[in-house]
Amino acid sequence: MKITLIGVGLIGGSIALKLKNTGFASFIFGVDHSENHLAEAKSLGIIDEISTLEAAVSQSDLVILAIPVDASSKVLPKVLDLVKEHQTVFDVGSTKFGIVNSVENHLNRKRFVAFHPMWGTENSGPKSALLESFSGRAAVICDRNNSAKDAVEVVEKVIENLGMHLIEMSAEDHDIHTAYISHISHITSYALANTVLEREKEENTIFQLASSGFGSTVRLAKSHPEMWVPIFKENRENVLDVLNEHISQLRKFKSALEKENYDLLEDLILNANKIRGILEK
């Protein structure tokens, strides 16, 4: 299968490496606004040819949008203007409602499948792409009935080749759930990093004393704003909702300490411990 990859960074590059490794992809055209990323992706074997959007789409069976979510909402209609009945398009964005709305009335809407592979790291660019990254992870298809049956089947084959397990939901539900499961984790990590940077002025002390627990907690703070500001913007209402709840929980811990209510503090921790049983299922 010939594929157009729009965005040759971490997610797109990792998908491309895996699909080439399994033999699903026979040839991959790379499209990106960064000439450096395109050159890197070609040298790393992520893509086979650097191309323009129009030329690549005209020769492809499948088009993958792996760019920031705000850019996807702008580029997706242009891609659907170009595709024919036999072609399939999917995106990999961390928000879905705005993207699907951008093409709600497009004549080729059924050629598009709203897809989110639930994986990522704090790194970016083609050099960060990993061959074995998606295995065992959740793959979300949103609003299945708004896509053509054969287009969904193509994406299901992609999911199978990536080694992921399929989950289906509406775009609206997806954005609510990812706000709680993914987006708040990044805000919390950014906030914690800023707290430490504000209070602890000695960089050597941070480096020397930081435990693995601290490192894992602030790992997401290394994620680039180019990706995450658009996500927070697109999912603003849901992120605000979860952020308000998170602030409420922080206030409970603050109150327990202020009032020296260590029984309450223990109850809060024990309640949080329930997450272990959920995550270890």
C-alpha positions in Angstrom: 0.0 0.0 0.0 1.3 3.5 -0.9 1.0 6.0 1.9 1.2 9.8 2.2 2.5 10.8 5.6 1.8 14.4 6.4 4.0 15.2 9.4 7.1 13.1 9.8 7.7 13.5 13.5 7.4 11.2 16.5 3.9 9.8 16.0 3.9 9.8 12.2 7.4 8.5 12.0 6.7 5.7 14.4 3.6 4.6 12.5 5.6 4.7 9.3 8.5 2.6 10.6 6.1 -0.1 12.0 3.9 -0.2 8.8 7.0 -0.6 6.7 8.4 -3.2 9.0 5.2 -5.3 8.8 5.1 -5.0 5.0 1.7 -3.1 5.1 3.3 0.0 3.6 5.1 -0.6 0.2 6.1 3.1 -0.3 5.7 6.2 1.8 5.7 9.8 0.5 6.7 12.4 3.1 5.0 15.9 3.4 6.1 18.4 6.0 6.6 22.1 6.4 10.1 21.4 7.8 12.7 20.6 5.2 15.1 19.4 7.9 12.5 17.0 9.2 11.9 15.6 5.7 15.6 15.2 5.1 16.0 13.4 8.5 13.0 11.2 7.8 14.3 10.1 4.5 17.8 9.4 5.9 16.3 7.3 8.7 14.2 5.3 6.2 10.9 6.6 7.6 9.8 7.9 4.2 10.9 6.9 0.7 10.3 10.2 -1.1 9.9 13.8 -0.3 6.8 15.2 -2.0 4.3 18.0 -2.2 0.8 17.4 -0.8 -0.9 17.2 -4.2 1.6 14.9 -5.8 1.8 12.6 -2.9 -2.0 12.2 -2.4 -2.5 11.6 -6.1 -0.3 8.5 -5.9 -1.4 7.1 -2.5 -4.0 4.6 -1.2 -3.8 6.0 2.3 -3.2 9.5 3.7 -2.1 9.9 7.4 -2.2 13.3 9.1 0.3 13.4 11.9 0.4 17.1 12.6 -0.8 19.4 15.5 -4.5 19.3 15.9 -5.1 22.9 14.9 -3.2 22.3 11.7 -5.1 19.1 11.0 -8.4 21.0 11.1 -7.0 23.3 8.3 -5.2 20.7 6.2 -7.8 17.9 6.4 -10.4 19.7 4.2 -7.7 20.3 1.6 -6.8 16.6 1.6 -10.4 15.6 1.2 -10.6 17.9 -1.8 -8.0 15.8 -3.4 -9.0 12.2 -2.6 -10.9 9.7 -4.7 -13.4 7.0 -3.7 -10.7 4.3 -3.3 -8.6 6.4 -0.9 -8.6 6.6 2.9 -7.6 9.4 5.2 -7.0 9.3 8.9 -5.5 11.7 11.5 -3.8 10.8 14.8 -4.8 13.9 16.8 -5.2 13.9 20.6 -8.5 15.8 20.2 -11.2 14.9 17.8 -14.3 17.1 18.1 -12.9 20.1 16.3 -11.3 18.0 13.6 -14.4 16.1 12.7 -16.4 19.3 12.7 -14.0 20.8 10.2 -15.2 18.3 7.6 -18.7 17.6 8.8 -20.3 18.7 5.5 -17.5 17.8 3.2 -18.5 15.8 0.1 -15.7 13.3 0.8 -16.3 13.1 4.6 -16.8 9.3 4.4 -13.3 8.8 3.2 -12.0 10.2 6.5 -11.6 8.1 9.8 -11.0 10.0 13.1 -8.3 7.9 14.8 -6.2 8.3 17.9 -3.4 5.9 18.7 -2.9 6.3 22.5 0.8 6.6 22.7 3.4 9.3 22.8 6.6 10.6 24.5 7.9 13.9 25.5 10.3 13.9 22.5 9.6 15.2 19.0 11.0 15.0 15.5 11.9 12.1 13.2 14.9 11.1 15.3 12.5 10.3 18.1 10.4 7.8 16.1 10.4 4.3 17.5 9.6 1.0 15.7 8.1 -0.8 18.7 6.0 1.8 20.3 2.3 1.1 19.8 2.1 -2.6 20.7 -0.5 -3.3 23.4 -1.8 0.3 23.4 -5.4 1.5 22.8 -6.4 2.7 19.4 -9.5 4.8 19.3 -11.8 5.2 16.3 -14.4 7.9 16.6 -17.8 8.3 15.0 -17.3 5.1 13.0 -20.7 5.4 11.2 -19.7 8.7 9.6 -16.9 6.9 7.7 -17.2 4.5 4.7 -17.1 0.9 5.7 -14.0 0.2 3.5 -12.2 3.2 4.9 -12.7 2.0 8.5 -11.5 -1.5 7.4 -8.2 0.0 6.2 -7.7 1.8 9.5 -8.5 -1.4 11.4 -5.8 -3.1 9.4 -3.4 -0.3 10.4 -4.4 -0.9 14.0 -3.7 -4.6 13.6 -0.3 -4.0 12.1 0.6 -1.6 14.9 -0.3 -4.3 17.4 -2.9 -2.1 19.1 -6.4 -3.0 20.5 -9.4 -1.1 19.1 -11.8 1.1 21.2 -14.7 3.0 19.6 -16.5 6.1 20.9 -17.9 9.4 19.8 -15.5 12.3 19.1 -17.2 14.2 22.0 -16.7 11.4 24.5 -13.1 10.9 23.3 -12.3 14.5 24.1 -13.8 14.3 27.6 -11.9 11.1 28.4 -8.6 12.2 27.1 -8.9 15.4 29.1 -9.0 13.3 32.3 -6.6 10.6 31.2 -4.0 12.5 29.2 -4.3 16.2 29.0 -4.4 16.9 32.8 -1.3 14.9 33.2 0.6 17.3 31.0 -0.7 20.4 32.7 0.1 18.9 36.1 3.6 18.1 34.9 4.2 21.6 33.5 2.9 23.2 36.7 5.1 21.0 39.0 8.1 21.8 36.9 7.4 25.5 37.1 6.9 25.2 40.9 10.3 23.6 41.3 12.0 26.1 39.0 10.4 29.0 40.8 11.3 27.8 44.4 14.5 25.9 43.8 17.0 28.2 42.2 20.0 25.9 42.4 20.0 23.7 39.2 22.7 21.5 40.6 20.5 20.7 43.6 17.6 19.7 41.4 19.8 17.5 39.4 21.5 15.9 42.4 18.5 15.3 44.6 15.8 14.6 42.1 14.6 11.0 42.5 13.2 8.7 39.8 9.7 9.5 41.1 10.3 13.2 40.5 11.8 12.5 37.1 8.8 10.4 36.0 6.3 13.0 37.3 7.9 15.9 35.4 8.9 13.9 32.3 5.9 15.3 30.4 7.0 18.8 31.2 9.6 18.3 28.4 6.8 18.0 25.8 6.8 20.8 23.2 4.3 23.7 23.3 3.9 23.4 19.5 1.9 20.3 20.1 0.3 20.9 23.4 -1.0 24.5 23.2 -3.2 23.5 20.3 -4.5 20.5 22.2 -5.4 22.6 25.2 -7.0 25.2 23.0 -9.1 22.6 21.0 -10.2 20.8 24.2 -10.4 24.0 26.4 -13.8 23.3 28.0 -13.0 19.7 29.0 -9.5 20.6 30.2 -10.9 23.4 32.4 -13.5 21.0 33.8 -10.8 18.5 34.8 -8.5 21.3 36.0 -11.1 22.6 38.4 -11.5 19.1 39.9 -7.8 18.7 40.2 -7.5 22.1 42.0 -10.3 20.9 44.3 -8.3 17.8 45.1 -5.1 19.8 45.8 -7.1 22.0 48.2 -8.1 18.9 50.1 -4.5 17.9 50.6 -3.6 21.5 51.5 -6.5 21.7 54.0 -5.5 18.4 55.7 -2.0 19.6 56.2 -3.0 23.1 57.4 -5.4 21.6 60.0 -3.0 18.8 60.9 -5.8 16.4 60.0 -3.7 13.4 59.2 -6.6 11.0 59.3 -8.0 12.9 56.3 -4.6 12.9 54.6 -4.5 9.1 55.0 -8.0 8.8 53.6 -7.1 10.9 50.6 -4.0 8.7 49.9 -5.9 5.4 50.4 -8.6 6.6 48.0 -5.9 7.5 45.5 -4.4 4.0 45.9 -7.5 2.6 44.2 -6.0 3.6 40.9 -3.4 0.8 41.3 -6.1 -1.9 40.9 -7.5 -0.2 37.9 -4.2 0.2 36.1 -3.0 -3.3 36.9 -6.0 -5.1 35.5 
